Amino acid sequence: MTKLRVALVQLAADQDVAANLDRAAALIRTAGESKPGLVALPEMFHYRGPVAGFRESASTLPGPLTEPFSDLARELNCWILLGSVAERSTDPLRPFNTSVLLDPAGGIAATYRKRHLFDVSITDGPSDHESSRITPGDSCVVAVMGGAAEEVDVRLGLSICFDLRFPELYRELAAGGAVVISVPANFTEATGRDHWEVLLRARAIENGAFVIAPAQCGIGAGVPTHGRSMVVDPWGTVIAQAPDGPGVVQAEMDLERVLEIRRQLPTQPPR
């Protein structure tokens, strides 16, 4: 079998870190009932609110933001992608925004620090300067998920939210062997309604890869978010999409589809 079942958790996180962790854990348990190989959470699933609270929530890795989910990974015997958490950096005012991949034994298999920060000013929309509160990362990360599918090790490329607008990162991930690419997000409604699906499908088509995108919904830090978590196949077809509101959306991905599409459209960078 070369099929990977994935479950995306869609959340509406607020300022209560403990409550957010509990809600995330409850939805992971719900997702676990179908025995997925991978459960993925959105960006900043642990906290959305004023900047001071985000800084205060920052911890080391592993730490209090990852340990409850390490227990869940062991219990459910699956991989868990913590879309992003605040990871302490050398600058106490600017932690990293870090995606954490947990293996079925509960260990940290990979981490990725968001490279492209949300410094924007949208007419009649959000204005933000994420680089004033986040330290950017500088690495490209492709993780090998051994045992996630029965016959193959799955190579998962990691990215976060605003990275989606920088196709060169995804070319790096494809060159590193990624067949599935994760885009946990806290995408605003103002940009998401026009750009979210278009960009996710473009990244899938360009790289002949599955794209999984667990997203935040509701109001976060006073800004409406788009939700619509989705799974896109290597042809660019949306094969699963979440409705509005918190919940879980699932899909089964046949990884042979990646090889099939890449044979037909050999546009991937050489490895």
N, C-alpha and C positions, 0 to 999 in steps of 0.2 A: 504493500500500500504506500502510495506517495501522497496521501491526502492529509491535510492539516485542518482540524476544526479549530476555529478561532471565535472567541467571544469578546465583544467590545462593550465596555461599561460606559454608559453616558450618565453624567452627573451634573448637579447644580450646586457646586460647592459654595460655602459662605465663609464667614470669619471664625467659625467654631471648629478648630482643628480636630478635637476629639470626636465631635459629632460627624465630621467629614470622613474621618478614618473608619468610624463605625458603619456609616452608610456605604462606603466603598467595600468594606469587608462583607457586608450583607449581600450586596449585588454580586460580588465574586462568588459567594456561596451559591447563589441562585444560578449563576453561569456554570458552576461546577457540576450541577446536576446532569448536564448533558455530556460530561467527560471531555471537555475541550483540551487540546494540546497547549493552547496559549490563551490567557485572559489578559486583556489590555485596558488600562485606565487612561483617562485624559490628562492633559497638561494641568499642573497645579491642582490636582484632585484633593490635596490636603488643605488648601487655603486660598480663598479669593477675598480680598478686602484691602484696607489701607496698607501703604508701603511698610509702615512700622511693624505691623503684624506679620508681614511676610518675612521681614528680617528676623523677628523674634522666633519664627517657626523654624528657622534654619538649624540643621543638625549635621553631625558627621555621618558618614556612611561606612558600615551599617550603623543604624541608630534607631531612635524611637519612631521615625517615619517609615522605616523599612521592616523592622522586626516583626510587627503583627502580621505582615504579609508573607514573611519567610515561613512563619508557622502555617499559614494558609496554603502556601505552595507545597509544603510537605504533606499536609492533610489531604489536599486534593490531587496530589501527584501530577502537577502541571506547571508549566512556565507561566510567570506573571510579569507583565510589563507595567511598572509604575510610571505612568506617563511623564510626570515630572514632579520633583520635590525641591525644596530649597536646601541646597547643600552649602555648608560653610566654606568660605574661601579665605584668603589672607586679608581681604578687605571686609571688615564686619558690616559695612554699610551696603555691600554689593555681593551677596551670595551667588553661587551658581544656580542656574535653572537646569536640573539634571534628571535625565531619564535613567531608570534603573531596571535592569532585567534580572529577575530572580529565577534560578533553576528549580527543578522539582525537589531538590534536597534543601531548598531554602537559602542557598548561597547566592551571592551577587556574582552573576556571570559576566555582566558588562554594565558600564555606565557611559552616558553620553551627555556632555554639557552643551546646551543650546548655543550655536555659533552666531546666528543672525538674530539680532534683537529688534524688537518692535518699536522703532523710532519713526513715528508717522504723524501726519496732521491731515486728516480727511475732511474735506469740506462738508459741513452738516453731519459730521460723524466724529469718531474718536480722535483725540490728540494725545499722544503718549510718547514717552522717552524712556523706554525700558532700560537702556544702557545706563541710566542714572541710578538704577537700583539693582542691576544684575551684572555680574562679571561674565563676559562671553567665554565660551570654550574655543578650542582651536584644533580639534581632532575629528576625523571621520571614523565611525565605528560600525563594523559589521560583526555581529555575534553569531557563533555557531550553536544552534539549539539541537544538541544530540538527543535522539529519541523522541523528538516532538512529532515526527512522522515515522511510520514503522520501518520504511526501507531507506530513508535518506536523512542526513543531517540537514536541517533547515538553516540557511544563512539569512539572518535578519538584519537589515540596515536600519540604523536609528536616526531619527530626526525629530524636531519639535516645532510645531505651529508655524511661525513666520519663516522658518527655513524653507517652507514649501514654495516660496517665491524665488528661490535661488536654484535653478536647475542644475548648475554645475556640481552642487553637493550630491545630488542624486546620481549623476554620472560617476562620481567617485564611488558611491555605494555599489552601483552596478558593476563597476570595474573590480571592486573588492569581492564580487561573487554574490551579492544580495539577490535573492529571489522573492523575498517579501520585504517591504519597506514600511516602517511604522511612522505615523504622523500624529501623535497625540497633540490635542490642540485646545485652545481657549479662544476660538475664532470669533471676532465680533460679528454681530448681525449686519452691521452697515457694509462690511466687506464680504461677509460670508454668503449673503444671498446672491451675489453676482460672481464670486470668485472661487468659493470653496470647492464645489463639485468640479468645476472646469479645471482647476489646478491639480486636484487629485487625479483626475482622469488623464491629464497631460503627463504627469510624472509616471503613471503606470504605462502609458503608451510609449513614451520616449525610451523607457528602460526595460520594457517587456517583463514587468514584475507585478506581483500583487501589491496593492497598497492598502494598509489597514489604518483607519483614522478614527480613534475614539475621541469624542469631543465633549466639551462642557456645554450646558444649556442654561437657560434662565438668566438672571441678572447677577453679574459678578463684578464687585467693586463699582457698582453703579452703572455698568456698561452692559447692555443686552448682548447675549452671545447666540450663535447660530445653531448649535447642536448639529443634528443630522449626521451623526457618526455613520461611517460607511466602509464597505469593503469593495474594492475595485479590482477587476481581473486584468491580466496583462494586455488584453485587447482594448481596455478602457471601458468595459461594461461594468456598471454598478450592480453587484450581485447581492448586496444586502445594505439596508439603510434603516437607521433608527427613526421612529416617529418623534414628535416633540415630547419633551419631558424625560426625566430620569428613567433608566431601564437598561436592558441588555439586548444587543442584536448579535446574531450568530451566523456564521457561514462556514461551509466546507470548501477548502481550496485544494484543487487538484494540482499539485506542483508540476506534473507532467505538462500542464498547460503552458508553463513558462518556457520549457524546452521547445514545445510545438510552435509558439509564437516567435521565439527567437530564431528558429530555423526559417520561418516564413519571412520575417523582417529582421535581417541581421544588422541591426543598428547599434548594438551594444559595444561599448569600448572594449579593447582587448585586455585580457587579464595577464 
